[in-house]
Amino acid sequence: MEGETIETIQFGDNVIIYEGVNRVFVHKIVEHERYDSKFGTFYNCDFVGKRYGQPIFDNKDRNHIYALKFNSLLWTLALEKRTQVLYLPDIAHIIAQLNIRAGDTVVEAGTGSGSLSHALAEAVGPTGRLVTFEFHEVRAAAAKEEFADHGLKNVTSLHRDVLTGFHVDDAAVVCDALFLDVPAPWSVIEHVAESLRPGKMFCSFSPCIEQVQRTVAAAAKAGFTDIVTHTVDVISYDRRSRPVFDIVTQTINQLQTGGKIVESRLAKRDDEESKAKAAEVAESRERAIAAMEQLIPVLPRGVTSQCIPMKEQQTHKGYLSFMRAPIPFEGVEIDVEVTTFMKGGKRKGRGRGRGKR
């Protein structure tokens, strides 16, 4: 469009190098340096002046890679994992459930590799603020250096254990949303209530259901409401083209090998019922194979597409517990019911608290 300024790569920029699926890396464009990969050698001076997304060719003009503009999503895919990280499906769900908007103040306990931190800083924008705590000194220092290098001026990164509270300069941070990724989240519920504005949401991430049970019980006792726990499961599929003939022959082979295994296991049993079942399985298998073999002469010689789960799934199992901070009502009693799922069925408990904190 007329008058539109096209942003180009300059020295000092952090770019995301895209070499292919699951091959995404961070690279800083520093003068007189280069980027080496299996696709060749790429001098940084060849990046400068190029538009983001434009192919960058190696020094022999044989292979190319892509330099993409840095953002929180691509950073999550490319970062050096100092800890287990949250990926886009979890991050998007967290930001949506916490209703994080531009200008908000957000507290994060458990910076880790900084995956969620970058997304939160991007969500609150330059007018908002992210205060993130990390108890591990080396990880805290590495994250602080990355925030500065990536130009995140709205992030305050602190090396501190939140068991004593979410404090900056000896004062509790008052925030619009709060996220916990700590080993014992139930032990800091009191501090969450101290920092979180009344009626605002907080999220606790836990890998074990036992942690969830203790956390939601402590939160309910403290007067938190709208308590719910979610899991986010996403499976990525890969599209592949295969000849139709190969698919049918593979199915026949699977029927032959798989059916024989079942038959042999049943045949090893002494009872008549198992032997009869083995004979039934063998007969069904032979009928299925005969039906598939009849298709071979009339099969088209073209290819078809298949969608199969990718071998590497960028996700992990965890529980996201969301709850709303108590709204104080002078002299009003709050009746809270907690439901926890345990072995053998549900167990319910009731607790009472007063609106005044």
C-alpha positions as CSV (number, residue, x, y, z in Angstrom):
1,M,0.0,0.0,0.0
2,E,1.1,3.6,-0.7
3,G,2.9,5.1,2.3
4,E,3.3,1.8,4.1
5,T,6.7,1.3,5.8
6,I,8.1,-2.2,5.3
7,E,10.1,-3.3,8.3
8,T,13.5,-4.8,7.5
9,I,16.1,-6.7,9.4
10,Q,18.9,-4.6,11.0
11,F,22.0,-5.2,13.0
12,G,21.1,-5.8,16.6
13,D,17.8,-7.5,15.9
14,N,16.8,-10.8,17.3
15,V,15.3,-13.0,14.6
16,I,13.7,-16.4,14.5
17,I,15.4,-18.8,12.0
18,Y,13.0,-21.2,10.4
19,E,14.7,-24.2,8.8
20,G,11.6,-26.5,8.8
21,V,9.0,-28.1,11.0
22,N,10.4,-28.4,14.6
23,R,13.6,-26.6,13.5
24,V,13.2,-23.1,14.8
25,F,16.1,-21.2,16.4
26,V,16.9,-17.7,17.8
27,H,19.7,-15.7,16.2
28,K,21.0,-12.2,16.9
29,I,22.1,-10.2,13.9
30,V,25.6,-9.1,15.0
31,E,28.0,-7.4,12.6
32,H,30.9,-9.6,11.3
33,E,29.3,-12.8,12.6
34,R,27.4,-15.6,10.8
35,Y,24.8,-18.3,11.3
36,D,25.9,-21.9,10.6
37,S,23.5,-24.8,10.0
38,K,23.2,-28.1,8.0
39,F,21.9,-25.9,5.2
40,G,25.2,-23.9,5.0
41,T,26.8,-20.8,6.2
42,F,24.8,-17.5,6.3
43,Y,26.6,-14.3,6.9
44,N,24.8,-11.7,9.1
45,C,25.4,-9.0,6.6
46,D,23.2,-10.9,4.1
47,F,20.3,-10.7,6.6
48,V,20.4,-6.9,6.9
49,G,18.0,-5.0,4.7
50,K,15.9,-8.1,4.0
51,R,12.2,-8.2,4.8
52,Y,11.0,-10.6,7.5
53,G,9.9,-13.9,5.9
54,Q,12.1,-13.4,2.9
55,P,14.3,-16.4,2.0
56,I,18.0,-15.9,3.0
57,F,20.5,-17.9,0.8
58,D,23.8,-19.3,2.0
59,N,27.2,-18.1,0.9
60,K,27.1,-20.6,-2.0
61,D,23.5,-19.7,-3.2
62,R,22.4,-23.3,-2.9
63,N,20.1,-23.5,0.1
64,H,18.0,-21.0,2.0
65,I,16.3,-20.4,5.3
66,Y,13.8,-17.9,6.6
67,A,14.3,-15.1,9.1
68,L,11.0,-14.4,10.9
69,K,10.2,-11.5,13.2
70,F,10.6,-12.2,16.9
71,N,7.4,-12.7,18.9
72,S,6.4,-14.7,22.0
73,L,4.9,-17.6,20.1
74,L,8.0,-18.2,18.0
75,W,10.2,-17.7,21.1
76,T,8.4,-20.5,22.8
77,L,9.3,-22.8,19.9
78,A,12.9,-21.7,19.8
79,L,14.0,-21.0,23.3
80,E,16.6,-23.0,25.3
81,K,14.6,-25.1,27.7
82,R,15.9,-24.6,31.2
83,T,12.7,-26.1,32.6
84,Q,9.6,-27.8,31.2
85,V,7.7,-25.1,29.3
86,L,4.1,-24.2,28.4
87,Y,3.2,-24.2,24.8
88,L,0.7,-22.1,22.8
89,P,-2.5,-24.1,23.6
90,D,-1.9,-23.8,27.4
91,I,-0.7,-20.2,27.1
92,A,-3.7,-19.1,25.0
93,H,-6.1,-20.8,27.5
94,I,-4.4,-19.2,30.5
95,I,-4.5,-15.6,29.0
96,A,-8.1,-16.1,28.0
97,Q,-9.3,-17.5,31.3
98,L,-7.4,-14.9,33.3
99,N,-8.9,-12.2,31.1
100,I,-5.6,-10.4,30.7
101,R,-5.8,-7.1,28.8
102,A,-3.5,-4.3,27.8
103,G,-2.6,-2.2,30.7
104,D,-3.0,-4.9,33.4
105,T,-0.5,-5.8,36.1
106,V,0.2,-9.5,36.1
107,V,2.2,-11.5,38.6
108,E,4.0,-14.8,37.7
109,A,5.6,-17.1,40.2
110,G,8.0,-19.5,38.5
111,T,9.7,-17.8,35.6
112,G,11.4,-21.0,34.4
113,S,12.5,-20.7,30.8
114,G,10.4,-17.6,30.2
115,S,8.0,-19.1,27.7
116,L,4.8,-17.9,29.4
117,S,6.6,-14.7,30.6
118,H,7.1,-13.4,27.1
119,A,3.4,-14.1,26.2
120,L,2.2,-12.3,29.3
121,A,4.4,-9.3,28.6
122,E,3.1,-9.2,25.1
123,A,-0.5,-9.4,26.3
124,V,-0.3,-6.5,28.8
125,G,1.5,-4.4,26.3
126,P,3.8,-1.4,27.0
127,T,1.2,0.2,29.3
128,G,1.0,-2.9,31.5
129,R,3.4,-4.6,33.8
130,L,4.6,-8.2,34.4
131,V,6.3,-9.0,37.7
132,T,7.8,-12.5,37.6
133,F,9.5,-14.4,40.4
134,E,12.0,-17.2,40.2
135,F,13.6,-18.9,43.2
136,H,16.5,-20.5,41.3
137,E,19.3,-18.0,41.0
138,V,20.8,-19.2,37.7
139,R,17.5,-19.4,35.9
140,A,16.4,-16.0,37.3
141,A,19.7,-14.4,36.0
142,A,19.3,-16.0,32.6
143,A,15.7,-14.9,32.3
144,K,16.5,-11.3,33.3
145,E,19.2,-11.1,30.7
146,E,16.8,-12.4,28.0
147,F,14.1,-9.9,28.9
148,A,16.6,-7.1,28.6
149,D,18.0,-8.4,25.3
150,H,14.5,-8.8,23.8
151,G,13.5,-5.2,24.8
152,L,10.8,-6.2,27.3
153,K,10.8,-3.0,29.4
154,N,7.5,-3.8,31.0
155,V,8.9,-6.9,32.8
156,T,10.3,-6.8,36.4
157,S,12.2,-10.0,37.0
158,L,13.1,-11.0,40.6
159,H,15.1,-13.7,42.2
160,R,12.9,-14.5,45.2
161,D,10.9,-17.3,46.8
162,V,7.3,-16.4,47.0
163,L,6.6,-18.3,50.2
164,T,7.1,-15.0,51.9
165,G,4.8,-13.1,49.5
166,F,4.8,-11.4,46.1
167,H,6.8,-8.3,47.2
168,V,8.7,-5.6,45.4
169,D,10.6,-3.2,47.6
170,D,9.0,-4.8,50.7
171,A,5.5,-4.0,49.4
172,A,3.0,-6.6,48.1
173,V,2.3,-6.2,44.4
174,V,-1.4,-5.4,43.7
175,C,-2.3,-7.2,40.4
176,D,-5.1,-7.9,38.0
177,A,-4.1,-11.6,37.3
178,L,-1.8,-14.0,38.9
179,F,-0.1,-17.3,37.7
180,L,1.5,-19.9,39.9
181,D,3.9,-22.6,38.8
182,V,5.4,-23.7,42.1
183,P,5.8,-27.0,43.9
184,A,3.4,-26.3,46.7
185,P,0.8,-23.7,45.5
186,W,-1.5,-24.3,48.5
187,S,1.1,-22.8,50.8
188,V,0.9,-19.3,49.1
189,I,-2.8,-19.0,48.8
190,E,-2.8,-16.4,51.6
191,H,-0.3,-14.3,49.7
192,V,-2.3,-14.7,46.5
193,A,-5.4,-13.2,48.3
194,E,-3.2,-10.4,49.5
195,S,-1.9,-9.3,46.1
196,L,-4.8,-10.2,43.8
197,R,-7.5,-7.5,43.4
198,P,-11.0,-8.7,44.6
199,G,-12.9,-10.6,41.9
200,K,-9.9,-11.1,39.7
201,M,-8.7,-14.5,38.5
202,F,-5.6,-16.5,39.3
203,C,-4.3,-19.8,37.8
204,S,-2.2,-22.6,39.3
205,F,-0.4,-25.0,37.1
206,S,0.4,-28.4,38.6
207,P,1.6,-31.7,37.0
208,C,0.0,-33.9,39.7
209,I,-3.7,-34.3,40.6
210,E,-2.8,-34.5,44.3
211,Q,-1.3,-31.0,44.1
212,V,-4.6,-29.8,42.5
213,Q,-6.7,-31.3,45.3
214,R,-4.7,-29.6,48.0
215,T,-4.6,-26.3,46.2
216,V,-8.3,-26.0,45.4
217,A,-9.2,-27.1,49.0
218,A,-6.9,-24.3,50.4
219,A,-8.3,-21.8,48.0
220,A,-12.0,-22.7,48.8
221,K,-11.2,-22.4,52.5
222,A,-9.7,-18.9,51.8
223,G,-12.9,-17.8,50.1
224,F,-11.9,-18.2,46.4
225,T,-14.9,-19.0,44.1
226,D,-15.5,-20.2,40.5
227,I,-12.9,-22.9,41.1
228,V,-12.4,-25.1,38.0
229,T,-9.6,-27.3,36.7
230,H,-8.8,-27.8,33.0
231,T,-6.4,-29.9,31.0
232,V,-5.5,-28.8,27.4
233,D,-4.8,-31.7,25.1
234,V,-3.8,-30.9,21.5
235,I,-2.5,-33.5,19.0
236,S,-0.7,-32.4,15.9
237,Y,-1.1,-34.4,12.7
238,D,1.1,-34.7,9.7
239,R,-0.2,-35.1,6.1
240,R,1.5,-37.7,4.0
241,S,0.9,-38.9,0.4
242,R,1.0,-42.7,-0.2
243,P,0.1,-44.9,-3.1
244,V,-3.4,-46.5,-2.5
245,F,-1.9,-49.9,-3.3
246,D,0.6,-49.6,-0.5
247,I,-2.1,-48.9,2.0
248,V,-4.1,-52.0,1.1
249,T,-1.1,-54.3,1.2
250,Q,0.0,-52.9,4.5
251,T,-3.5,-53.6,5.9
252,I,-3.3,-57.2,4.7
253,N,0.1,-57.6,6.4
254,Q,-1.3,-56.2,9.6
255,L,-4.2,-58.6,9.5
256,Q,-1.9,-61.6,8.9
257,T,0.5,-60.8,11.7
258,G,-1.9,-59.3,14.3
259,G,-4.5,-62.1,13.8
260,K,-1.9,-64.8,14.3
261,I,-0.7,-63.3,17.6
262,V,-4.3,-63.3,19.0
263,E,-5.0,-66.8,17.7
264,S,-1.8,-68.2,19.3
265,R,-2.6,-66.7,22.6
266,L,-6.1,-68.1,22.7
267,A,-4.9,-71.5,21.4
268,K,-2.4,-71.8,24.4
269,R,-5.4,-72.0,26.8
270,D,-6.8,-75.4,27.6
271,D,-10.5,-74.5,27.8
272,E,-12.8,-75.2,24.8
273,E,-14.2,-71.7,24.8
274,S,-10.8,-70.2,24.1
275,K,-10.1,-72.7,21.3
276,A,-13.5,-71.9,19.7
277,K,-12.7,-68.2,20.0
278,A,-9.3,-68.8,18.3
279,A,-11.0,-70.6,15.4
280,E,-13.6,-67.8,15.1
281,V,-10.8,-65.1,15.0
282,A,-8.9,-67.1,12.3
283,E,-12.0,-67.4,10.2
284,S,-12.8,-63.7,10.4
285,R,-9.2,-62.8,9.6
286,E,-9.2,-65.0,6.5
287,R,-12.4,-63.5,5.3
288,A,-11.0,-59.9,5.8
289,I,-7.8,-60.8,3.9
290,A,-9.7,-62.4,1.0
291,A,-11.9,-59.3,0.7
292,M,-8.9,-57.0,0.7
293,E,-7.1,-59.1,-1.9
294,Q,-10.1,-58.8,-4.2
295,L,-9.6,-55.1,-4.2
296,I,-6.0,-55.2,-5.5
297,P,-6.8,-55.8,-9.2
298,V,-9.2,-52.8,-9.3
299,L,-7.2,-50.4,-7.2
300,P,-6.4,-47.0,-8.8
301,R,-2.7,-46.5,-9.3
302,G,-2.7,-43.0,-7.9
303,V,-1.8,-41.6,-4.4
304,T,-4.0,-40.6,-1.5
305,S,-3.4,-38.4,1.5
306,Q,-3.1,-39.7,5.1
307,C,-3.1,-37.7,8.3
308,I,-1.2,-39.4,11.1
309,P,-0.1,-38.1,14.5
310,M,3.4,-36.5,14.5
311,K,6.1,-38.4,16.4
312,E,7.1,-35.3,18.3
313,Q,4.2,-33.5,20.1
314,Q,5.0,-30.1,21.6
315,T,2.8,-30.5,24.7
316,H,2.9,-32.1,28.1
317,K,0.3,-33.2,30.7
318,G,-0.6,-30.8,33.4
319,Y,-3.6,-29.3,35.3
320,L,-4.6,-25.7,35.1
321,S,-6.7,-24.6,38.1
322,F,-8.5,-21.3,37.8
323,M,-10.3,-19.5,40.6
324,R,-11.6,-16.0,41.5
325,A,-10.3,-13.9,44.4
326,P,-12.9,-13.3,47.2
327,I,-14.9,-10.2,47.1
328,P,-15.2,-8.9,50.7
329,F,-18.7,-8.3,51.9
330,E,-18.9,-6.9,55.5
331,G,-20.6,-9.4,57.8
332,V,-21.7,-11.8,55.1
333,E,-20.9,-15.5,55.6
334,I,-19.7,-17.5,52.6
335,D,-20.6,-21.2,52.3
336,V,-18.1,-23.1,50.2
337,E,-18.4,-26.6,48.8
338,V,-15.3,-28.4,47.6
339,T,-15.4,-31.5,45.4
340,T,-12.3,-33.6,45.0
341,F,-12.0,-36.7,42.9
342,M,-10.2,-39.5,44.7
343,K,-9.8,-43.2,44.2
344,G,-13.1,-44.9,45.0
345,G,-15.3,-41.9,44.0
346,K,-16.0,-38.3,45.0
347,R,-15.5,-36.8,48.4
348,K,-17.2,-33.6,49.4
349,G,-16.4,-31.2,52.2
350,R,-17.9,-27.9,53.3
351,G,-16.3,-24.9,54.7
352,R,-17.5,-21.6,56.1
353,G,-15.8,-18.2,56.0
354,R,-16.7,-14.6,56.5
355,G,-16.6,-12.0,53.7
356,K,-14.4,-9.6,55.7
357,R,-10.8,-10.5,55.2
